[in-house]
Amino acid sequence: MEDSVAHLRSRWTSESTAAAIRFLRGEPMEDGAIGSMEHDGRTYFDLRGIRIEQTQLDGVTIRNVNLRWSTIRDVGFKNTKLIKCNLSQTAFAECYFRRALFQKCDIVNAKFSACDFSDARIEGSWLDFSTFTSCEIVLRNIRFRDDTTPQALVRVCRNLKLNAMSMGHFADAGELTYLERTYDRHALFNHAFSQEHEGVGERAKAVKDWLGSVLLNWLWGYGEKPERLALTMVANILVFGTLQYWLNGVPGASWFDHTYFSGITFLTIGYGDLAPVGMLPRILAVLEGAAGIATFGMLIASAAKKIMYR
């Protein structure tokens, strides 16, 4: 098959590879020296399957080049602009992308290993299924496309998170974890309210999964925003205290006294100076104590994660 990966890679001799490198550097070339091709309504310069090693492509602009199935190792791309290029299934290893720009590139299924993306920017590019291993890359240099599906963004954030953890960028890993779960919540919403369900039971399960994700986000931001738990604690104390006041759980006590009782119950202090009377107020106190224990467990888990990251 003429378009097979083996054929695309075998067509590159040392002479044709050198000519392609000169082309990428913007050096003068004879007309037709580099072939072109059409793909998805766009014209590309056809460098599919090429192998480029140990050279410099610093400061150049590479536009509309198809590098699919290529292998690129130990190549410098400092200050290089890659615009509207097809980098799908390309393997990059030990490449230097400092201050490089990827703009409107197709980077699906690409593999980056031990690459330096210091101050590089990835804007408006398809990164779905791409993997990053031991790469120096920070989240602030990535701009996600507005037209990307939530499912694709979940996969992108997960792969970037794994790389950030391997590089010790735990702040980025935490933010990417939150983004991953946020986009997953959006995907759950789309699934819950789509027309694809076969029955009421399936739709009810999808809605339940979405509501569970919404609740976890409100409570503590999926473990990445423990400050939300402080607000949850205050809200619980006020709500349970007000309910006890309406039920006259501590006879003759004011709203403030009921709120105080709610606070020592939620915090499981249990001074014993106030005690509820009646079955319903007592059940409510037990439920509040259980909620307090669960909230503290979540707070400790989230705080321990943040401390471990530092």
Buried (B, 14 or more C-beta within 10 A) or exposed (E): EEEEEEEBBEBBEEEBBEBBBBBBBEEEEEEEEBEEBEBEEEEBBBBBBBEBEEBBBBBBEBEEBBBBBBBBBBBBBBBBBBBBBBBBBBBBBBBBBBBBBBBEBBBBBBBBBBBBBBBBBBBBBBBBBBBBBEBBBBBEBBEBBEEBBBBBBBBBBBBBBBBBBEBEBBBBBBBBBBBBBBBBBBBBBBBBEEEEBEEEEEBEBBBEBBBEBEEBBEBBBBBBBBEBBEEBBEEBBBBBBBBBBEBBBBEEBEEEBBBBBBBBBBBEEEEEEBEBEEEEBEEBBEEBBEBBEEBBEBBEEBEEBBEEEE
